[in-house]
Amino acid sequence: MNVLVVEDEPLIRLGLAAAIEDAGYGAVEAAHADEALARLAAGQFAVMVTDVDMPGSMNGIRLAHRVRATWPAVQILVISGKVGVAPGELPSGVQFLSKPVEEARLIRVVDALSGKGNSV
């Protein structure tokens, strides 16, 4: 089962991907929304983990809306160290965590979103 990790900071992206791989998932990395959309179009993903603040014209919240509309089966986790989200700002069913994200919490949420775990 593959997880798409969308994060513009290379060290953070690497850490998230490593934690996800250590939990037994495949992790595919993308540095921004356009790269994430290309990877989604080319592959199968159960979950997408995305940062909010990214370079380019599309932030993680807009990316979450686009992914929900185009690939409704992909479950989404949005993370941010700078931005909170207002009620109703994210698509239905999208989870949000503040950075820094503890590895155990990240994996519990990914497990729940992927159907491997029981609850978030």
Buried (B, 14 or more C-beta within 10 A) or exposed (E): EBBBBBBBBEEBBBBBBEBBEEBEBBBBBBBBBBBBBEBBEEEEBBBBBBBBBBEEEBBBBBBBBBBBEEBEEBBBBBBBEEBEBEEEBBBEEBBBBEBEBEBEEBBBBBBBBBEBEEEE
